[in-house]
Amino acid sequence: MDDRGFRGGFNRPRTMTKTVCADCGKECEVPFVPTEGRPVYCRECLPKHRKPRY
């Protein structure tokens, strides 16, 4: 058995990246490296920009 852990190694800690919300301007942390040219939203602003699920 390999030692990557559950589901291929997804049990390692996330690397958080500090950024600024494109909507409110508040500093926040996200679990990915933002792509240049694409907006990043904080937890409070993200629901306003998500497409509704049906």
VMD Tcl script that draws the C-alpha trace (Angstrom):
set ca {
  {0.00 0.00 0.00}
  {1.33 3.49 -0.79}
  {1.53 6.28 1.80}
  {-0.20 9.01 -0.17}
  {-3.20 8.76 2.10}
  {-6.91 8.99 1.45}
  {-7.91 9.63 -2.19}
  {-4.41 10.08 -3.54}
  {-2.97 12.60 -1.08}
  {-5.78 15.07 -0.48}
  {-5.26 14.95 3.28}
  {-2.35 17.41 3.21}
  {-2.90 20.95 4.50}
  {-4.05 23.55 1.98}
  {-1.71 26.31 0.94}
  {-3.57 29.58 1.43}
  {-2.80 32.68 -0.67}
  {-3.52 36.21 0.54}
  {-5.37 38.38 -1.97}
  {-7.87 41.24 -2.15}
  {-11.58 40.77 -2.92}
  {-12.44 42.23 -6.33}
  {-15.86 43.34 -5.02}
  {-15.41 44.88 -1.56}
  {-11.62 45.34 -1.49}
  {-11.20 43.43 1.78}
  {-8.06 41.30 2.23}
  {-8.84 37.59 2.28}
  {-7.17 34.19 1.89}
  {-8.04 31.64 -0.77}
  {-6.94 27.97 -1.10}
  {-5.49 28.49 -4.60}
  {-3.14 30.78 -6.50}
  {-5.30 33.39 -8.26}
  {-5.06 33.63 -12.05}
  {-4.09 37.06 -13.33}
  {-7.02 38.82 -14.97}
  {-9.70 36.81 -13.13}
  {-11.51 38.31 -10.12}
  {-11.27 36.74 -6.67}
  {-14.05 37.22 -4.13}
  {-14.14 36.87 -0.33}
  {-16.60 34.51 1.40}
  {-19.16 37.27 1.85}
  {-19.08 38.43 -1.80}
  {-18.73 35.06 -3.57}
  {-22.44 34.07 -3.31}
  {-23.42 37.29 -5.14}
  {-21.34 36.25 -8.16}
  {-22.11 32.53 -8.35}
  {-24.49 31.25 -10.98}
  {-27.63 29.76 -9.41}
  {-27.85 25.95 -9.30}
  {-31.06 24.34 -10.48}
}
mol new
graphics top color blue
foreach p $ca { graphics top sphere $p radius 0.5 }
foreach p [lrange $ca 0 end-1] q [lrange $ca 1 end] { graphics top cylinder $p $q radius 0.2 }
display resetview
